[in-house]
Amino acid sequence: MSRLSTALAFFILSIIALTFGQDPNIVFIWFDDLGFNDVSYNGGPYSTPLLAEWANEDAIKLNFHYCEQVCSASRSALLTGRYSWKSGLNTVTTQLSQAHFDETATLYPQRLENRGYRGYMAGKWHVGYKYESICPHRRGFMNGTYGHVGTQYYNRGFRRSFDVYDEQFPCSDNNRRNAKICTKRKKTFRPQNRLPTHDTWTIANGTKPKAQRVEVPIHIGDPSYSEFLFSRGIMDFIKVQDGSAPFYIQYNLFTPHSSLVEPPNTTNDSYVIDYSLCNETNLLPNKQLFCRQMWYAQLKINEIFDTLKEEGFWNNTLVILTSDNGAAPESESGIAFGQTLPLRGTKSGPHEGGIRTPAMLKGGFIENLLQNYNISECEYNGLVHISDWYQILMDIIGIRAHDPDNDHDLEIWQDIKCKCDPTCNGDPAQDTAVQREEMIMMRLCGERGIAWPNGQYYHSAYIRQGRWKLVINGSYSVTDPCPPDLNATGLVPQNIFMGYSNHTIFPFPNQTFYDQIYLRQFVRNFNRSDLLYRSQCLDLLDNTTGPGSINDVNNSLFQYSPFMLFDVESDRIEACNVAELYPNITAALFARFQNKSMEYLVDEDEYGSPGALMAQVQSWDCDYDTTYLVPWEGLRDNSCGADGVDNITARICNSIYKQLNTKVAQCARRRLLDDDYDDDVEDKQIPSSSQYDYNW
């Protein structure tokens, strides 16, 4: 498109949007495990120049934006507009897992579609795939390039070892017949011993009623980098929009989730990427790799922005950039080099390092808003929870009829606008919007609706009201199993203040931490660090000695305990546990927490289902020698023993592997009998454009 035609299209679309009041296009961009201090504009250790540029000009920075502790829980909270513990999905859903969000919930992409939006889903869905009714094509999206669970950087699905499957679905050799099945499976899939799995999908018949939309596999065997495929699909979607209806794009990146690998050296147009900004000598090699992955992701996002501008949509587009949870400095599943310091805690924990995430509002929609206030940037210091976006977006497009629950009947969008408007901020007559004053996260073990600790256990939780935050069993991960004794009053605390990505562990915020980690933030940007990281209690302990000093391992302020209280307005990094100093506040917060726990929604069993594995086996594709992660509608969930049984060896799942052996053998016979088989596979296209409707 020429510059003249681009400018003309931009002008025409802008006039249409302004004249007829068309709802803004919405692009929600979501990093995976990007920590609050992983971005340079928050004082991160390496450069994220495009993120900094976007945040510091024509944007609204959200300085206290919070997510749930892990990815699936955050996604469920975002889509349902509820806390994850009230959404049906409160932990991580994985391959074959039965966990998913509450089926009765109406997701906000569905409301957008009912409003006339055209939806595109890219990246990790990751909120369950047990039923077709909970997959993207039935929940507000017309098209996309995504995975039910998620892809890896260069693979289109997680290829699990049979050793992993056998932990839940054993191939038993308890008799000669069963032993033969196991031996045959081992021979068939040697030497990798992995079940080929594909989990990248698109939506066909997107313009038709939901019942006629189908998911079809795409990019089978394509070794391209995930962010390349996702961003290309988004840009192709933007280019076919005609401006007659607004669109919604949800881009759930895989970056910078573990396990990190080298990103491509070139962009879409074969332009060689300059990664020299990541060669800073003060960065360890792992941080340099993290930096390169982040730089590639920023370039892909910038290409999406350029496409929006070239096609004339930028002026009426709202962009939201954030992360699904805090960083993972280390990971059992692979290499992860995220940054949480100086915040306490990491991903999957209830402390600030695991739940506070970078966030901003961007796009021409925001530029126009700020121009009306005669400013070029704004910072919002109120609390925003990931579940608040449902109501925020509904307020932006003028829908108030969806009846938010009692935790989300707020006016955050109105408050953001007022705080950015110099004529409104602080004016008693105008500055009246209902802000968020409370946040709660919980995971419960045992029976519901009874008093703790009589058969119910509070597992890794927190409640925040105003400046006070009470953390319960905070030294454990939300993904840790429930304790065997549900009458316990608390887990044995672990004395780990926070982890550092070069494997340095600070048991408590000692003088070394203060000098090398904490003060470093203020050297980089004093004013911003004063807002984001200031700890008055730690400042008072600087250079003290003796009992109760900064280096005293027995200082009561630094001790982990089942109940930890923090004044997070004066101690932004949660350095000092003041529960013993304020017992009445601790008791009041806990009483409120107990009362709210009665609203906990029992979530779906997170154990893997034999029915899910059977459906995957039955999906075996002879043409591509792979299986697919497909919905199984809850069928055969107990086909080889009850899910979640303590004695897993009681299961005998050989019928599943017998079917797998049969499928593979049938494919082998087909190859022998069909001389043209290889040519047919080479010519096969997934999906076929003649079979499905892809027009908008």
N, C-alpha and C positions, 0 to 999 in steps of 0.2 A: 504494500500500500504506500502511495506517495505521501510526502509530508503534507501537501495541500489537501488530498483526500482524507488523510488522517485528521487534520485540523477541522475540516468540514464535518466529518462524522462526529467528532468530539463535540463540536458546537451544536449540531442538530440534536444529539442525544441529551446534551445538557439542557437545551431549551425544552425538550419534551419532558424531562424529569422535573424541571422547575415549574413548567406550566401546569402539568397535570398532577403534580405531587406524587410521582411514582416512588414507591418504597426504595430505599437504597439497596444496592447489591451488597452482599455480606460475604467476606472471606475470613474464615477462622483458621489461623495457622498455629499449629500446636507442636512444639518440640517435645521430644521424649527424653525425660530425665535431665533436662537443662536446669542447672541450679541457679539460684538467685545471684550468686557471685561468679557465675560462669560467663557473664557478659561484662564487657569492659566499662560500660557506663554505670555499672554498680560496683566498680572497683575490682573487677576480675583480673587474674594474673596474666592474661594474654589478650591480644587485640581482637575485637569483634566489630570492625569498623562500620559495616553497613547497619548492623543493629544499633550502634551508637548514633549513626547519622539519622536513622529513622526515628529514634527515640527523642532526639534533641532538637528536632525541627518539625513543625507542623504536626505535632503528635501530643497525646495525653499519656503521660507515664502514670501507671498505677503502682505506687511504691509499696503497698501492703496487700498484695494479691496472694490468695491462699488456695491450695488444692488439697485433695485427699492424699493419703500417704503413698498410694501405689496407683499404677496406671489405669487398670480396669475400673477401680472405684471412682477415680476422677472422671473418667469418661461417662460412667453411669450417672454421676452427679450432674455433670454438664448437660447431658441429653434429657434427663428427667426433671431437672430443676429442684432436686431434693438432695439432702445430705445422702452420702452413699449408704449409710446405715438405715436409711428409710427408702432406698431405691431398689432394694433386692439384690444388689451386687456390691459387696463390701470388701472384697479382696481381689485377687488376680484370677482371671479366667484363662485357662491354658488349653492346649490341644486336648480334645476329648472331654474337657470339663463340662459339667452340667450347669455351672453357674451362669447366670444372666440377669439382666435388669428385670424389674417387675413388668410382666407382659401387659398388665392393665394400664400402664402409664402411657400417656400421649407425649411423644418426644417433640421437642420444639422444631426440628426439621419437618415434622408432619404438619405442624401449624403453619410453618412457612409455605409449605406446598399448598395447603388449603387456601392460603392468601394469594397464590399465584406464582410463587417462586419455583424456579427450576433448580433442582439440587444435584450437586456432584460430590461424591465421596472419594477421597484419596488417602491411602495409607492404612493405618491400623484401625480396624473397627473395634475389636477387642472388648466387646461387652456381651459376648455369648453368641452361639450359633446353633443351639440345640433345636430350635424350631425355625422354620422358614419365616414365620411371622415376625421374628425379631431381627431379621437381616436387613441390610440397608435398603434393598429394593422394595421392601414393604413398610419402610419407616421414613419416607419423605425424600428419597433420592431417586433421580431418574437415570443417573449413569454414574460411572466412577471407575477407578482402578484401585483396588483395595484387597486386604486380606482379612478373613474372619478372625484369625488370631494375630497374624502379622507375618511379614516376610523378614528375611535377613538382608544384609546389605547387597549381596550378590546372588542370593538364592530366592526363589519364589515361594519358599515354604520351609518349615523346620523339619529336617530329616532325622527323626529320632532313632536312636539305637533300639534294637529289640530288647536289649538289657533293661532299658527304661520301661518299655511296655510290660515286660515280665514282672516288674515290681508290683503292678496292679492287675495284670491279666496274664497269669503264669501259663506257660506252655508246660504242662505236667508230663513227666515220664513215669507215672505210677504204674503203667502196664505197657506191654509190648506195643500195642496199637498206638497209644499216645506217644511213646518214645519215638516211634517211626515218624509221626507228624512233626515233632520237634527237630529231629535229625534232618528231615527233608527241608524244612524251613531254613535251617542253618546252612545247608549246602546251596540252596537256591540263592540266598542273599549274601554269600561270602564274596569278598573278604570284608566289606564294609559293615555287614550285619545291620543295615539300616532299612527302614521302610520308606521307599520313595514317596514323597508327599508334595503336592502342589496346593498353594493357597493364595492365588492371586486371581481376582474376579473383575468382571465388568457387568453392566446391567443392559440387557437387551429389551426391546419393546418399551422403552422408557416413557414414551408419550402416551402409552395406553393405560387403562385402569390397572391398579396395583396387582390384581389377580392375574393379569396377563404378563406381567413383568417377570423375567427370569434372570438368574445369575448364570453366567457362562465363564469358564476358565479362559484366561488370557495370558499371553507372554509365557507359554509353557516352554521350559528349557532355555528361556532368554537369560543370559548371564549379566545383563546390564545392571548398573548400579540402581538401587531402588529409588533414590530421590530423582534420578534422571527420568525414570519411567513415570513416577507420580507427577512431577512438574510438567512433563511433556503432555500428559493426559489433561491436566488442568488447563494448560495454554490452548490445546486443541478445542477444549470445551468452550473457552472464552471466545475463540475466533468464530464459532458458529452461532453465537448469540446475535439476535437481530434487534435487541433493545425493546421489544414489545412486552417483555416481562422481566422482572428482576431475577437475579440468580443468587443461590447460596452455595458456597464452596467450603467444604471442610477438609483441610489438609493436615492429617495426622502424620507428621514425619516419623521416621525411625531414628533419625539423628537426634542426640548423640548417645543412644542406648548402647549398652555393651552387646556384643563384643566388637570393639572398634577395629576397623580395617582401613587401608589406604583408599581414599576416594579417587575418582578418575582424574586424569591430567588435563582433560579437555572438556569444553562445554559443548552444547548442542551443535554449534557451527564450527567445531574443531578448533576453536580458539584455545591456545595453550594457557592453562591457569597458572598464575604466579602465586606460589605459596610462600614466598620469601618472608612475608609478615609473620610467619610461624617459626622462623629460625632464630628467634631471640635467644641469646646465650643464657639468660636467667631461667629459661624453661627446660625442664627435664624432657627427655625424648617422648615420654608418654603424653605430656602436655602438648608437645608439638604435634603429635598425631591428632589429639583432640581438637586442636586449633585448625588443622587442615580439614577435618571433617566439618567443623562448624563453618569454615570459610566457603566450602563447596555448597553447603546448604544455603548460606546467605546469598550466594550468586544465583542459585536456582530461584529463590524467593524474589530476588531483584528482577529476574527475567519474567516472572509472573506479573510483577508490578509494571514492567515495561509493556507487556502485552495488554494489560488493562488500559494503559495510557494510549497505546497505538490504536486499539479498537474503540476508543472513545468512551470507556466506562469508568475511568478513574474518578472523575469529578463527582459521581454519585455512588461511590463505593466506600463502605466501612470495612477496614481491616483490623482484625484483632490478632495480636501475637502474644503467646504465652507458652508455658510448659505444663506438663501433666502432673509433675511432682518435683521434689527436690532432687539433687544430684546423688549419684552413686559413686563415691570415690573408689570403691572396690566392689566386686560382684562375684558371687559363686558361679554364675553362668558365663562369665567371660571377662574380658578386659574392660574396665570402666574407669575413667579418670576425671570425673566431674569434681567440682569445687564447692564445698559447703562452708568452709571457714571464712569469716570468724563466727558464723552461726553454729549453734549447737545442733548435733544430730545429722542424719542423712536420710535418703530415701527409705521409705517403709516405717519410719519412726514418727512420733508425734511432735518432735521439736521443730524449731523454726527452719533448720537446715533441710528437713524432709518435706516441708509443706509450703514454705514461702517461695514464690516463683516470680521471675521477671514477667512483666506484662505491659502492654501499651495499646492504645487506640490510634489508628493511622488511616490514611486514605483521604481522597478528596472530600468525603463527607465531613471528616474531622477538620480538614483545612478550612472549609467554608464556615464551620461552626466557630473556629478560633478567630477567623477574620472578622466575624460579626462582633467578637469581643475585643477586637483590635490588639490581639496577641498572637504570637507564633508558636507558643508551646505552653503546656500546663502540666502540673503535677498534682495528682489526687492522693491524699494521705489517709483517706477513709479505708475501712476494711471492705474488701471484695472477696467473696468466696467463689470457687469455680461453679457452684450450683446457682449463683446469682445471674449468670449470663442469660439463662432462660428468661427471667423477668426483665432484664435490661433490654434484650432484643425485642421482646414483646412491647415494651414501652416505646422503643425507638420507632416501631412501625405502627403503634397505636392500638395494640390488642391488650385489653385488660380483663377479658372474660374467661381466662383459663383457670382462675381460682387457685392462686398459689397457696401452699400450706402455711402454717403459722410461723414457720422459720424464714419464710421468703416473701412475705407480704410487705415489701420494702419499696423505697423510691430512690434507688441508688443512681439510676441514670439522671434523674432530676437533680440529685445532690452533686453529681460530677459536673453537670452543666453550671450549677450555681457556684460551685467552688472555683470554676474556671472563669466565671463572669465577674469582673471587678465591681460591677454595679449591684451584684446580688450577694456575693460572699460577705458574710458578717452582718448583713442587713436583717434585723429581727423580723421585719415584715415579709421578707422574701426567702431567707435562708432557713426554711422550715421542713425540708424533705426528710423523710424517715430513713436514717442511715442504719447500717449494720453495726450493732453493739455486741452481739454474741456469736460465737462459733462453737460448734460441738462436733467432735469425732469420737466414735466408739466402736468397739467390737466386743460382743458378748459371747460367752461360752455357757452352755447349760440351758436350763429352763428360763422361759421369759416371764416377766410380770410378777416376780417374787423378790423379796428383799435380799440384798447381798449381805453376808456371804453364804446364805443358806441354799446352796445348789446353783448359784449363778456367779459367774466370774467376769470381772471387767478386765479386758485384755487390751493393753496399749491404747490409751484414750486421752482426750483432753477436753476441757471446757474453758472458753475465754469469755469474760464479760468485761468490757471496757479495758482498763489497764492490767487486769489480773488474769493470769492463765494458770489453771491447775492441770498438771500432767499426772496421769495415773499409769503406773507400770511402764514408765517411759523408756526404760532401758532395753525394751524388747521390740521386735519388729511385729507389725500387724500380720505378717505372713507366718509367724511362728505358730506351731500347733497349740491348741488349748491344753492347759495343765490337767493331769489326771485327777487332782484334788480340786473340785470346784467349790469347796468350802474354804479354800485358802484366802487369806486376807491380802496377799500380794506376792508377786514373784520376788525371788531373791535378786536384789538390784545389782546391776553390773556397773562398775565405776569406770565408764568410758565417756569422756566429755564429748569428743568428736574425733573423726578420723580425717587424716590428711592424705591426699592422693599420692604422695611419695612414700606412703606406708608409715609416716610418722603419726603416732597416736598420742593424744594429750589426755591423760587420765582426768585432769582438771585444768582450769585456765591458770596455769602458773606464770611465773615471771617471763619464762621463755616464750610462752604463748603471747603474753601481753606485748613483749618487745618485737617479736618477729612476725606475728600474725595480725594482732589487733591494731597496733599503731601503724602498721604498713598501710592500712586502708585510709587513714587520715592523711598520710603523706601523699597519697594519690589524689584524693579529693576530700578536703577537710569538711566543707559544708555538707556535701552529700553523705559522707560517712557519719557526720554528727547526727543526721536524721535517721540513717538506716542501721547504724551499728553501735551507737553510743551506749556504754554500760557504766553508769555512774558508780555502782558498787565496786566494779573492778578498778575504776580510776582511783577510788579511795584507798585501795589496797596496794597500789603501785609502790614498789620499793620498800614495802613493809617487811619486817622480820619477826621471828619468834612465833609463839602460839597465836592462831587466828590470822596469820599473815597470808600473803599471796602464794607462798611456797609451802604452807602447812598442809600436809596431806590429810590431816584430821580436821581441817576447818569445816565447821558444820554447814557453811554456805555452799560448799562444793560437793556435798555428799549426795549420791543417788539414793532415793528412797521410793517406796511405792507411791507416796504422795509428794509431789514437788510443786511449789508455788513460785511464780515469777511475776515481777512487776515489769511487764514487757514494754511499758512506755519509757521507763528510766533505765531498763536493762534489756535492750533490743536483742542481745545475743544469748539471753538466758544463762548468764554466767553464775548467778547467785540464787540458790534455792532458799527462799525465805519462809517456808511453811511453818517452821518452829517459831518464827517471830510474829506471824499473823494467823494463829490457830482459828480465830473466828471466821476470817475470810475463807480459809481452807474448808472449814466445815460448811459454810453457806454455799460455796461453789459445788461441793460434793453433794449436798442435799438437792440442789438444782439438777445436777447430773443424774442422780438416781431417779428423780421424777421424770426427766426426759427419756430415760432408758426404757420406760414403759411403752414408748412409741416405736421401739426398735422393730423393724420388719424382718421377719425370719427369711433369710436368703436361701436360695437353691443350693443343694448339696454341691460342694466344690470338687468332690471326687470325680475321677474319670469314669465314663460309662462304657461297659462292654458293648452297648448298642451303638455308641459313637464309633468305636473301633470296627464293629461289624459293618456299619454303613460305609466307612472309609475303605474297608477291604472290598466290599461289593462294587465300589466305584472304580476299581482297577481299570486303567485305560491301556489296552494292548498297543495302541498306536504310539504312546509316549512312555510306556512302562512306568506309570506313576499312579498314585491314588490321590483323591481329593478330599479336603475337609468339608464335608457336606452335612447339612442338618439331618438329624435322624428322628425327629419328632417324638423323642422320648421312648421309642420302641426298644424292646429287648434290653432295658437298663439293668435287669437282673438276670441276664441270660446265662451267666456263668458264675453266679453267686452274688449275694447282696453287696451293693457298693458300700465301701467304707468299713467293711468288716475288719475286726482287729486281726484275726488270723487269716492273712491274705492267702496262705497256702491252701486254705479251704476251697479256694476257687480252682476250677478246672476249665480253662478257656480254649482248649484245643480245637473245639469246633470252629472257632474264628480262624485259627491258623490253617486248619484243614481246608477251609474255603479259600484262603489266600493261596495255598499251594495249588489248589484246583484251578484258580483263575490264571496263575502264571503258566501252568501246564497247558491250558487251553490256548493261551497266546502263542506259546512255542509251537504247538501243532498248527496253528493258523499260519505262522510264518513258513513252515515246511510245505504246506499245501497250496499257498497262494504265491505264485511266482511274481505277481505284480505288487505284493504287499509293501515292499520298501518304497516303490514309486508312489503308491497311494499315500503313505505317510508323509512323504516329502511334499506332495501336493496339497495335503490337508491344511486348512486354515482354521484356526480357533480364535474367535468365533467366525461363522460364515455370514458375510454381509447380505447374502441372498436369503438367509433363513430368518433374520431378525431385522427389526426396524430401528435404525439409529438416528433418524431425523428428528429435529426438534420442532 
